[in-house]
Amino acid sequence: MTLPQDSYLQFTPDLKICRILNGMWQVSGGHGRINRTAAIQAMFEYVDAGFTTWDLADHYGPAEDLIGEFRRQLIATRGEEAVNNIQAFTKWVPRAGKMTKKLVEENIDISLRRMDVKSLDLMQFHWWDYKDSNYLDALRYMAELQAEGKIKHLALTNFDTEHLQIITEAGIQIVSNQVQFSLVDRRPQVNMVKFCEEHHIKLFTYGSVCGGLLSEKYLNKSEPKSSEINTTSLRKYKQMIANWGSWRLFQELLATLKQIADKHQVSITNVAVNYILNQPSVGGVIVGARLGIAEHLSDNARVFGFNLDAEDIDKIDAVSQQSKDLYKLIGDCGDEYRR
């Protein structure tokens, strides 16, 4: 399998990435037991299929360790050059409180060791409590570590537009922000997209397939019982759908997507991802990888083979307009984690 050229983005001068990122949240638990040998084998399959970019975090169970082991095996079997073609974007999610250079550096060093790299491709920083402005100190220290070569690029996760602006105005160069963005959750369209466009910041989006709910599997099905919502992702996004509107409206959305998918000979999931990929400022969509358990490589590859036309977009938007306003209900991007 070879992905077309438009499936890649020159994200920074030194990082060319795949626009579908392999999400490693699933290895943190709540998605089935992970067999490490099978997981590493699956990682080879992803990269061989052209999906070269990984999204992970310090708190995603063994995710950073898996990247380290994968890199070592890649070098051992294919040579040093092979690892230059993969990118691994991690996160640091500290507790709020006083930030010192020593504390920040110790945590960055842990990720460097676990991932077996000399410099982190992208450090995506998350902060739980905006009332505690120590996040600015943490970012300033990370900028120092960037100048020292331990971090290539600084980014954010789940920051809202107001605080992204504060950080930008403080002179800290941010290249991306990771936020939830889907046909169900369109909150980034209110303020975030415009700000990112003006400041050359990319969005990496998660939740774009609603944990698998935006798929044929749930079309024409009655609302699943709690016992059937058996992964952390499904529980999270089922709740988001409940906030957005009724199961009946969600079925209307799925039926509309199915009609469009059939027209382009792709899947519902492909349409959902394609729509988000083509929004302004979106650099890539993160699709969860249940390594060694389930694999959707051939389906994911189809995302890049078609273009939604104006009629398709109008049909999708007509359903979305019937939903509740999640921005009014929840707030800006990431506010659901700070309530």
TORNUBA-530373 format. One line per field, with one value per residue (C-alpha): residue in three letters; chain; x, y, z. Coordinates in pm, 1 decimal. Layout:
<sites>
vexti <- (ala_...)
torlum <- (A_...)
X <- (X_...)
Y <- (Y_...)
Z <- (Z_...)
</sites>
This chain:
<sites>
vexti <- (met_thr_leu_pro_gln_asp_ser_tyr_leu_gln_phe_thr_pro_asp_leu_lys_ile_cys_arg_ile_leu_asn_gly_met_trp_gln_val_ser_gly_gly_his_gly_arg_ile_asn_arg_thr_ala_ala_ile_gln_ala_met_phe_glu_tyr_val_asp_ala_gly_phe_thr_thr_trp_asp_leu_ala_asp_his_tyr_gly_pro_ala_glu_asp_leu_ile_gly_glu_phe_arg_arg_gln_leu_ile_ala_thr_arg_gly_glu_glu_ala_val_asn_asn_ile_gln_ala_phe_thr_lys_trp_val_pro_arg_ala_gly_lys_met_thr_lys_lys_leu_val_glu_glu_asn_ile_asp_ile_ser_leu_arg_arg_met_asp_val_lys_ser_leu_asp_leu_met_gln_phe_his_trp_trp_asp_tyr_lys_asp_ser_asn_tyr_leu_asp_ala_leu_arg_tyr_met_ala_glu_leu_gln_ala_glu_gly_lys_ile_lys_his_leu_ala_leu_thr_asn_phe_asp_thr_glu_his_leu_gln_ile_ile_thr_glu_ala_gly_ile_gln_ile_val_ser_asn_gln_val_gln_phe_ser_leu_val_asp_arg_arg_pro_gln_val_asn_met_val_lys_phe_cys_glu_glu_his_his_ile_lys_leu_phe_thr_tyr_gly_ser_val_cys_gly_gly_leu_leu_ser_glu_lys_tyr_leu_asn_lys_ser_glu_pro_lys_ser_ser_glu_ile_asn_thr_thr_ser_leu_arg_lys_tyr_lys_gln_met_ile_ala_asn_trp_gly_ser_trp_arg_leu_phe_gln_glu_leu_leu_ala_thr_leu_lys_gln_ile_ala_asp_lys_his_gln_val_ser_ile_thr_asn_val_ala_val_asn_tyr_ile_leu_asn_gln_pro_ser_val_gly_gly_val_ile_val_gly_ala_arg_leu_gly_ile_ala_glu_his_leu_ser_asp_asn_ala_arg_val_phe_gly_phe_asn_leu_asp_ala_glu_asp_ile_asp_lys_ile_asp_ala_val_ser_gln_gln_ser_lys_asp_leu_tyr_lys_leu_ile_gly_asp_cys_gly_asp_glu_tyr_arg_arg)
torlum <- (A_A_A_A_A_A_A_A_A_A_A_A_A_A_A_A_A_A_A_A_A_A_A_A_A_A_A_A_A_A_A_A_A_A_A_A_A_A_A_A_A_A_A_A_A_A_A_A_A_A_A_A_A_A_A_A_A_A_A_A_A_A_A_A_A_A_A_A_A_A_A_A_A_A_A_A_A_A_A_A_A_A_A_A_A_A_A_A_A_A_A_A_A_A_A_A_A_A_A_A_A_A_A_A_A_A_A_A_A_A_A_A_A_A_A_A_A_A_A_A_A_A_A_A_A_A_A_A_A_A_A_A_A_A_A_A_A_A_A_A_A_A_A_A_A_A_A_A_A_A_A_A_A_A_A_A_A_A_A_A_A_A_A_A_A_A_A_A_A_A_A_A_A_A_A_A_A_A_A_A_A_A_A_A_A_A_A_A_A_A_A_A_A_A_A_A_A_A_A_A_A_A_A_A_A_A_A_A_A_A_A_A_A_A_A_A_A_A_A_A_A_A_A_A_A_A_A_A_A_A_A_A_A_A_A_A_A_A_A_A_A_A_A_A_A_A_A_A_A_A_A_A_A_A_A_A_A_A_A_A_A_A_A_A_A_A_A_A_A_A_A_A_A_A_A_A_A_A_A_A_A_A_A_A_A_A_A_A_A_A_A_A_A_A_A_A_A_A_A_A_A_A_A_A_A_A_A_A_A_A_A_A_A_A_A_A_A_A_A_A_A_A_A_A_A_A_A_A_A_A_A_A_A_A_A_A_A_A_A)
X <- (0.0_134.3_-35.1_-70.2_148.0_-144.8_-162.0_156.0_215.6_540.0_440.5_768.1_1082.2_1225.0_909.4_705.8_412.4_126.6_-204.1_-361.0_-171.5_-168.0_-318.5_-169.3_-422.6_-563.4_-253.8_-311.8_-587.2_-961.0_-936.4_-830.4_-506.7_-199.9_49.9_380.6_520.7_200.4_192.3_546.5_467.1_157.4_371.0_589.5_271.4_149.7_479.7_509.7_160.5_275.0_129.3_453.5_335.9_249.5_60.5_127.6_180.7_378.1_62.6_-54.2_66.0_364.1_324.4_660.4_836.2_675.0_810.9_1158.0_1145.3_1005.0_1286.3_1549.1_1398.8_1366.4_1736.5_1839.7_1646.0_1651.5_1933.3_1962.5_1808.4_1473.6_1397.1_1432.7_1107.3_894.5_770.5_657.0_465.1_439.6_279.8_360.5_65.1_198.1_3.2_-52.2_190.6_529.0_740.7_1120.4_1371.6_1488.7_1137.3_1059.3_1393.3_1360.5_1025.7_1149.2_1448.8_1214.7_1039.1_1374.9_1491.8_1168.2_1141.6_1517.1_1566.8_1811.6_1543.9_1163.1_1000.0_705.0_619.3_244.0_188.0_-135.2_-228.8_-526.3_-593.7_-578.2_-612.9_-259.2_-44.1_264.1_191.4_371.5_685.1_667.5_648.6_934.9_1155.4_1055.5_1150.9_1495.0_1520.5_1419.0_1708.7_1936.1_1822.4_1613.1_1285.7_1245.7_903.6_661.6_287.8_-22.2_-301.8_-658.4_-581.4_-864.4_-829.0_-794.4_-496.5_-340.6_-342.8_-185.5_94.1_150.3_160.9_417.2_650.4_642.3_636.4_365.1_333.5_15.3_-272.0_-444.6_-822.6_-1140.7_-1296.6_-1556.6_-1889.7_-2039.8_-1801.6_-1741.9_-1637.3_-1299.9_-1492.8_-1613.2_-1278.5_-988.2_-961.3_-948.7_-681.6_-470.4_-498.0_-380.5_-83.6_22.7_-63.8_-187.1_-462.2_-427.8_-773.8_-894.6_-1244.3_-1296.5_-1449.5_-1610.8_-1429.3_-1574.0_-1935.1_-1914.5_-1921.4_-2152.1_-2150.7_-2396.6_-2611.7_-2979.9_-2907.6_-3098.0_-2911.9_-2649.7_-2688.3_-2413.4_-2291.7_-2231.3_-2021.8_-1720.5_-1415.9_-1306.1_-1332.1_-1687.5_-1801.6_-1638.2_-1783.3_-2125.6_-2153.4_-2047.4_-2321.4_-2573.4_-2462.9_-2483.9_-2833.4_-3050.0_-2963.6_-3229.9_-3038.2_-2714.5_-2885.4_-2982.2_-2616.9_-2501.8_-2762.2_-2647.1_-2282.5_-2368.3_-2534.7_-2224.1_-1989.1_-2170.0_-2145.4_-1764.9_-1730.2_-1575.4_-1685.3_-1877.6_-1556.2_-1367.6_-1622.1_-1609.3_-1227.7_-1206.4_-1445.0_-1227.5_-899.0_-1027.0_-1112.1_-885.9_-579.5_-621.4_-282.8_-390.3_-652.7_-557.7_-715.3_-678.1_-456.0_-554.0_-214.6_-224.8_-601.1_-777.2_-641.8_-803.5_-508.7_-673.4_-986.6_-783.2_-588.8_-912.2_-953.4_-714.8_-871.7_-1176.4_-1302.2_-1631.6_-1823.5_-2042.4_-2357.5_-2200.3_-2092.9_-2435.2_-2606.1_-2374.2_-2408.3_-2789.0_-2789.5_-2534.7_-2748.9_-3021.6_-2790.4_-2732.1_-2457.6_-2172.1_-1973.7_-2252.9_-2308.6_-1946.4_-1726.6_-1422.6_-1183.6_-1064.4_-1304.0_-1464.5_-1143.0_-1149.1_-1505.7)
Y <- (0.0_343.9_660.8_951.3_1259.8_1467.7_1236.9_1405.7_1756.1_1950.9_2040.0_2215.4_2259.8_1940.5_1728.6_1582.5_1400.0_1174.0_1362.1_1061.1_1019.9_686.1_754.9_556.8_651.6_301.9_138.8_324.5_83.5_41.8_-82.5_-446.1_-603.6_-508.4_-777.5_-591.9_-825.7_-800.6_-422.2_-372.8_-594.6_-381.8_-65.5_-201.9_-264.8_92.3_245.7_13.1_124.6_489.4_586.2_722.9_962.2_863.1_1056.8_952.8_1087.2_1034.5_896.0_661.6_349.2_198.4_419.4_597.9_266.7_107.7_391.0_333.4_-40.9_11.6_254.7_6.8_-276.3_-49.8_43.3_-319.4_-453.1_-160.4_70.4_413.9_591.2_414.4_600.8_936.0_857.6_823.9_1097.4_1055.9_1339.2_1303.9_1507.2_1620.6_1651.9_1774.9_1853.5_2224.1_2396.2_2567.5_2490.2_2493.2_2431.8_2122.1_1973.4_2042.2_1904.2_1589.7_1512.2_1585.7_1359.5_1074.5_1096.1_1114.1_796.5_604.7_693.0_642.9_973.7_1262.7_1522.9_1509.6_1579.9_1758.5_1819.9_1879.1_2043.5_2015.6_2210.6_2135.6_2468.1_2805.4_2987.0_2864.1_3065.5_2849.5_2697.6_2998.3_2918.9_2554.8_2663.6_2913.4_2639.4_2407.0_2682.1_2688.8_2310.5_2356.4_2600.7_2340.9_2077.0_1848.7_1945.7_2024.8_2193.5_2311.6_2246.3_2235.8_1992.8_2097.2_2465.5_2708.1_3007.6_3262.3_3086.2_2998.0_3373.5_3448.8_3199.9_3336.7_3695.7_3587.0_3517.3_3137.3_2981.5_2716.1_2508.6_2311.9_2255.7_1920.4_1946.9_1747.0_1822.6_1612.7_1631.6_1609.2_1846.6_2153.5_2390.5_2472.5_2648.0_2918.6_3084.4_2840.0_2789.2_3163.7_3229.9_2938.1_3055.9_3403.2_3268.2_2976.7_2717.2_2375.0_2175.4_1803.5_1666.7_1373.0_1231.2_1279.4_929.8_947.0_635.8_434.4_550.2_734.9_409.5_162.3_-50.4_187.7_278.9_179.0_47.9_128.6_327.9_97.9_-1.4_93.5_-268.7_-246.6_69.5_-133.9_86.1_415.4_583.3_464.2_587.2_926.5_991.9_841.6_1108.0_1376.9_1261.1_1281.6_1642.6_1720.7_1583.1_1272.2_922.7_984.2_1287.5_1086.5_821.8_1097.2_1203.5_843.1_794.5_1115.3_1009.2_664.5_820.6_1033.8_740.6_521.5_798.1_808.3_430.8_483.4_430.5_653.9_689.3_803.7_1080.2_1192.6_1212.2_1371.6_1649.5_1741.4_1709.9_1973.2_2229.9_2537.7_2501.7_2125.1_1959.6_1606.7_1379.8_1131.8_789.6_544.0_241.8_-65.9_-220.3_-595.6_-604.2_-433.8_-269.6_-32.3_49.6_-14.2_177.1_471.5_489.4_557.0_892.2_1051.5_920.2_1147.3_1502.6_1604.7_1841.1_2137.2_1921.6_1668.1_1941.2_2109.2_1779.3_1720.0_2078.2_2059.7_1778.6_1953.6_2267.6_2070.2_1986.8_2169.3_2432.3_2252.4_2575.8_2730.2_2405.7_2310.2_2605.2_2633.2_2350.5_2158.2_2326.6_1987.2_1892.1_2198.7_2215.3)
Z <- (0.0_-94.3_25.4_-221.3_-176.6_-44.5_256.9_383.6_518.3_556.6_912.3_999.8_787.0_941.8_990.2_705.5_862.4_762.9_794.5_965.7_1290.3_1471.5_1813.0_2101.8_2372.0_2326.2_2480.7_2808.6_2915.5_2875.2_2515.6_2554.5_2671.4_2468.1_2369.3_2325.7_2059.7_1855.1_1911.2_1776.4_1476.5_1410.0_1427.7_1145.4_943.4_1000.0_890.7_590.1_484.2_495.7_836.2_978.7_1250.5_1609.0_1875.6_2235.8_2587.1_2904.2_3070.2_2790.8_2970.7_2782.4_2471.2_2502.5_2577.7_2270.4_2054.7_2203.8_2138.6_1788.8_1705.8_1827.3_1621.9_1318.2_1337.8_1398.0_1098.6_853.4_954.8_1114.9_814.7_868.3_1192.7_1017.2_837.1_1151.7_1383.7_1744.3_1911.7_2288.5_2568.9_2917.6_3154.7_3491.6_3805.1_3854.2_4090.7_4091.8_3786.9_3800.1_3521.5_3711.2_3734.7_3369.2_3248.8_3461.1_3298.3_2946.6_3015.6_3116.5_2777.9_2596.0_2772.3_2726.2_2356.7_2303.9_2124.0_2164.5_2088.1_2106.1_1767.6_1929.6_2293.5_2333.0_2671.7_2871.6_3184.8_3407.5_3581.6_3405.5_3740.5_3811.4_3570.0_3631.4_3290.2_3138.8_3340.9_3231.3_2867.3_2907.0_3054.1_2769.9_2524.1_2691.5_2651.6_2288.8_2242.7_2406.3_2155.9_2377.9_2207.0_1836.5_1850.5_2120.3_2101.0_2319.7_2395.6_2483.8_2530.0_2457.9_2227.1_2508.9_2666.8_2333.5_2267.8_2608.9_2536.5_2185.7_2314.2_2575.9_2283.4_2305.8_1960.5_1938.1_1620.3_1699.0_1940.5_1979.2_2022.1_1982.6_1641.4_1462.9_1283.0_1632.4_1811.9_1596.2_1874.6_1708.7_1429.0_1669.9_1759.7_1746.4_1369.3_1295.7_1559.6_1436.2_1075.9_1173.6_1372.5_1149.8_1413.7_1303.7_1473.4_1533.4_1598.7_1802.4_1845.4_1470.9_1437.3_1785.1_1904.1_1614.2_1658.1_1325.3_1128.2_953.8_1270.0_1439.9_1136.7_1176.1_1525.8_1840.8_2103.6_2260.8_2625.6_2868.9_2872.4_2495.0_2529.2_2636.0_2573.1_2727.7_2384.6_2322.0_2665.2_2614.1_2268.3_2340.9_2612.3_2363.2_2123.1_2410.1_2472.5_2099.4_2035.5_2034.5_1909.7_1643.6_1514.7_1524.3_1308.8_1064.8_1051.7_991.7_716.4_545.6_571.1_433.7_129.4_66.1_135.3_-118.9_-378.8_-335.8_-272.8_69.7_431.9_673.4_875.6_563.9_503.6_869.2_864.7_519.1_625.2_926.3_733.3_492.7_758.7_775.0_1003.9_1044.7_998.8_1076.5_1228.1_1500.9_1452.8_1738.8_1678.0_1880.9_1815.7_1771.7_1839.9_1546.9_1234.6_986.0_759.2_422.7_525.3_662.4_334.4_143.9_321.7_72.1_-248.3_-284.7_-239.4_-82.9_-310.7_-210.9_-216.9_23.6_263.5_254.2_341.0_638.1_761.8_736.9_995.9_1219.4_1229.5_1410.5_1702.1_2029.6_2045.9_2224.2_2250.4_2459.3_2649.0_2727.4_2632.5_2408.1_2317.8_2622.7_2865.9_2938.3_3124.3_3346.8_3481.3)
</sites>
